[in-house]
């Protein structure tokens, strides 16, 4: 079997609003997820689908010449070849995901069966990833209504875990908000918070201490990962609240954090770790240090989300709910529309490969044409200026509080 062609599509699917974080607004577009969806076509008629960062030309002009003629069964050889030739991880990992889709279809098995060795789960618990949303965008979420918003998500989707994206407002405001959310949700719902390293060490020490009675599941990235390891050690030793380290996707960073006793929980990412196989290897190393394991989420669409479900299902020792932006999407480019939640979990597709198909109508509906790109750029420019100071602080690595 050989890869014969690569076809790529740029799409932009709306969020439910303008999501805010410690870096102001997300890159690309303020209230839209822009991604490249692509197909790997083989000489045996088996086609695999993948998802990566924006850049149709990257796939069709740079990736395609490097992988045409390769056997998709050699997924690791292909990924390494792309990385060696300077293709960023976000693109190379997406190609590896598409190779696994082909492999599953070839052997008529869902991906979780190929990865798990027979030990897997059929449903994956997800967290409600909750963001503040700008008041001038659609469906605003502010400190005044965040608790009600969380409650509505728990009631609608059955979430057992809520993750609050902080670092947007001053710490005293966010401490008050977290307390309100805990009071609204009661003690049965787990709450985790993530200020995205917006806090200095003194602020992190004070905020986490102030929230100890809220019984948080963990605090993710309270200070910058690149801060001295002694800062991380001091923070962890100062509180009974577990600390989670994000951004440790390469094995060296993971081992450094683990050996330094700088975190209780570590976070994986499909693309950051280097694809499906590398994420499974990362899980093995993390579990060997007896660390808690969680799963990162970013602005991605259904293919990336489904890959995450398969990987998580293949590692049943993960005891933290998986982070997912997915409920923030207005729609998806998968056949049948958005995948459904049930009691805060999502069933893993059982058809061969990733188990999902692309909806050609949705690809056309959300196509990132030149006209639509210009409209989104004009809309985003206003919010970019509005949060410029946060964007600049983030770029310079300066704690905001």
N, C-alpha and C positions, 0 to 999 in steps of 0.2 A: 504494500500500500504506500502511495506517495501523495504528498500535498501538491495539487496542481494549480490552485488559484486562491486568492484572498480578495474578498469583497467587503468593503467597509461602508458604514453609514454614520453620519453625525446626526445626533438627535438632542433635543432639549425638552425635558419633561418638567412641568411646573411643580414647585413646592406648594404647600398650603399658605406660605407667606415668606417674608424676608427673615431668615433665621440669623440670630445674633450669637456671637461667641466672643472670647477674649481678643480675637483678632479683628473685631468689627463685623465685617461680612465675609462670606466665603469668596474665593477666587472664581473666575469665570463670570457667572451672572447672579444677581442678588436673590432672585426668587425662583430659579430654574436650575435643574441638574443637566449639565451638558456633558455627554459621553459619546465615545465611538463604539458602535456595535459592529461586529465583524463576523464573517463566515470563513471557515477553512474548508475548501472543497478538495476531495481526494479523487484519485483515478478509479476508485471502486464505488463511487457514488455516495459515500458516507460523508456527511457534512457536520462539522462541529461549530458551535457558536461561542463567541467570547465577548468580553467587554473591557474597555480600557479608557485611558484619559483621552481628552479631546485631541483629535489629530488624524483625520482620515488619510491624509497624505503620508503620515508616518507608517501606517499599515500597508498602504498600496505601493508606496515608492521606496521605503526602506526595509520594512519587515519582509514583504513578499519576496524580493530577490534572494533573501537569506534563507528562506524556508521552503521554497518551491523545490520539489525533488526529495525532501526529507520525509521519513516515515514518522507519522504522528505517534507511533508507539515509542519512539525515541524522544519523549517529551522533555527529559532532563537535558539531553544533548542539544535540543532545539533552544531551550531556555538559556543555557550557558552560551551558546553561539550568539544569541541576540545580545546578551549582556556584554560579552567580549567585544562585540562590534559597536558598543556604545548605545544600545537601545535601553532606555530607562526601565526600571523594574516594573512600573505601572503598565507598560506596554508588553514587556516580555512575560510577565505573570499572567496577563490576559490571554496570551497565545497558549501558554501551558494549560490554562483552564479549558480552552477550546480543544486542545489535544486530548484531554481527559474525556471530554464529551464524545469525541470520536471513538476513543478506546471503549467506553461504556456501550456505545451503540454497536460497535464491532462484536463485542462479546455478549451483547444482549443483557447487560446488567446495569443497574443504577450505580452511580459513582460511589455511594456509601458502602455498597457491597464489595466493590473492588478495594476500597481503602481499609475496611474494618477487620478483615479476617474473621467475620462472623459475629463480632461483638459490636453492636450498634444500637441506637435508639431510633424510633420512627418519628418522634416529635422533638422539636427543639424549643426550649423556653426562651423568650425574648424579653428585653427590657423596653419600657417606654422611654425613648430618648427624647427628653423635653427641652426645648430651647425657648428663650425669650424671642418674640417676633416684633419687628419694628412696628410702631404705631401707625406709620404712614403706608404700610403695606397691607396685604390681605390678612384677615384673621389675626389681629394683633394679640400678643401675649406679653403682659407687663407684670411687674411685681404685685400689682393690685389684683390680677385675676389668675396668677399662675397656679395657686392651690386649686381653684375650681377647674382649671384646665386639666390638671393632673387627675383630679377625681373623675372627670368626664372620660378620659382615656382609659382609666382602670375599669370603669363601668362598661364602656363600649367594647373593649378588646380583651378584658379579663387579665390585664397585666398583673403579675405578682411582684414586679420590680420596676422602680421608676428611677431614671437617671436624670439629674438636673445639670444642665450646662450653665455654669456660673462664670465669674470673671467679667461679667458685662456691666454690673452696677457696683457701687462702693460696697465693701465687705459688710458694713453694718446693715445695709439694705438687704443683702443676700442672706445674712444670718437670720433676719426676721422672716424672710420668705421661706427658708428651709423649715423653720419652726412651724410656720403656717401650713406647709405641705404635710409635715408629720402629723399635726393635729387633725387635718382634714382626712388623711388616709388611714389614720390609726396605726396600731403597732404591727398589724399583720403584713403590711406591704413593706418590702425592702426599699430603702432609699440609698442611692449612691450619688455623689456629687463630683463634678469635674470643672475646676476653674481654668483648665488649660494653661497652667504655669503662670497665671496672671499675678500671683501673690509673691511677695518677698518672704524670706524665712520668718521674720517677726510676725508678719500678717498671718501667714499660714499657721504658726504656733497658736496665735490668739483665736483665730476663727475655728480651728479644729477643736480647741479646748472648749470654746463657747458652745459647740454643737455636740459635745460628747454625750449629753443626755438624750439626744435624738436617735441614738443607736444606729448610726449610719453603717451600711454594709461595707463601704470603703470610701476613701477620698482619693480620686485619681489625679495625678499630676498637679499637686498643690504648688510645687516649685519647679523651676526649670530642670530638665534632666541633666543638662550640662553643668549645673551647679556642683560645687565640690561635694564629693561623696560624704564627707563629714556632715554637711548640711542635711542630707537625706537621712543619715543615721541618727542625727539629733532629733529630727522631726519624728521619725518612727518611734524612737525610744521615749518620746515625751507624751505619748497618747495611747489609750487603749483602742482607739479607732484604727482599723486596718488602713494601710497606705498601698495604693496601686501605682505601679510604674508603667506608663505607656511609652512608646517609641523605642522599646528594646527589642526590635524585630530581628536584628542580626544576633547570632549566637554569642558573639563576643560581648555585646552589650548586656544580653540576658545574664550571662555568667558573672559579669562584673557586678551587676546589681544583686544577684543571688549570693555571691560570696561575701559581699559587703554587708549583708543583712540590712539592706536599704529599703526593702519593700516586702509586703506580705502577699501581694497579688501582682501578677504581671499580665500584660495584654498582648495578644497576637493580632496580626493583620494579614489577610491572604496575600495582598500585593506587597506589603512591606516585607514579609518573610520570604517572598520569592516564589509564590505560587502554592499549589495544592501540596505537593510532596514536601517542600521545605517547611510549610506550616505544620504538617504532621511531625516532621523531625523536631521542630521547635517545641511542640507539645511534649515530646518525649524528654527533651532536656529540661524543660521547666518542671515537669512532674518529678524528675529525678532529684530536684532540690526541694521537693515537697512544698512548692509554692502554690497559692491559689492561682487559677488561670481564668482569664476572661477574654473577650473578643472585641476588638476595635470595630468601629463603624465610621464610614465616611459618606460623602455625597455620591452614591452609586445607585445603579438601577438593578433590575431583577436578576440579570445573569450573575452579577457579583454576589447578590444576596443568596441566590440558590446555591452557588458554590460554597458559600459560608455554611449554609444549612447542612450540606453533605459532609463537609469537613468536621463540623461539630458533632454530627450524628455518629461519625466514625471514632470519636474520642469521648465515650460516655463518662469518663472520669472528670469532665468539666462540670463544676457544681455551681458556677455563676451563670445567670441568664446572659444571653448574648446581646450585645448592644446592636441596635438597628435603627437607622433613620427611616426605615421603610414606610412606616405609617405617616410620615411627613409628605410623601409623594401624593400628588393628585391622581396619578395614573401610572401605568407601566407599559413597556413595549412587548410584553409577553402575551402569547395567545391565551385568551380567556381573561385578560386583565390582571389586576393586582392579586397576588396570593392572599389567602384569607387567614386571619388569626382565629384561634379557638382557645379560650381560657388562657390567654397570654402566650400561647405556643403556636408553632407552625409545623404542619406535617411536611416531611421531606419527600419530594417527588420520587415515585417508585418506578417510573419508566426508565428505559436505558439511558445511560449517560447522565447529563444534568437533569433530564426528565422534563424539559420545557422546550417550547418552540417560540420563534419570533412571530409577531403579528405584523404582517406586511402593511396593513392599513394603519397601524399605530406608527410604524417607522415613517410612513409618508406624512401622517398627521403632525408628528413632532419633528420632522426633518429640519435641521438647522440650515436653512437657506440664507443667502446673503442678506435678504430683506429682514428675516427674523433675527439674524445675528445683530444687525444694526439697531433694531428696535430694543433688543435686550441690552446692548451696550449703552444706549442712551438712558434706559431705565436705571441701569446699575450705576452710572456715573454719579448720579445724585447721592446715592447711599455711600458710594466710595468716598466722596468728599465729606459727607456727614460724619463718617467714622475714621477719617484720615489719621487722627492722632493715635488711635488704637492700632491701626494698620502699621504705622511707622514704629510704634513701640514694639510691636510683635516682630517686625523685620529686624530691629536692632537687638532683640533679646532682652529688653528692659522690663522688669516687673512693673505692672501698672499700679499696684496697690501695696 
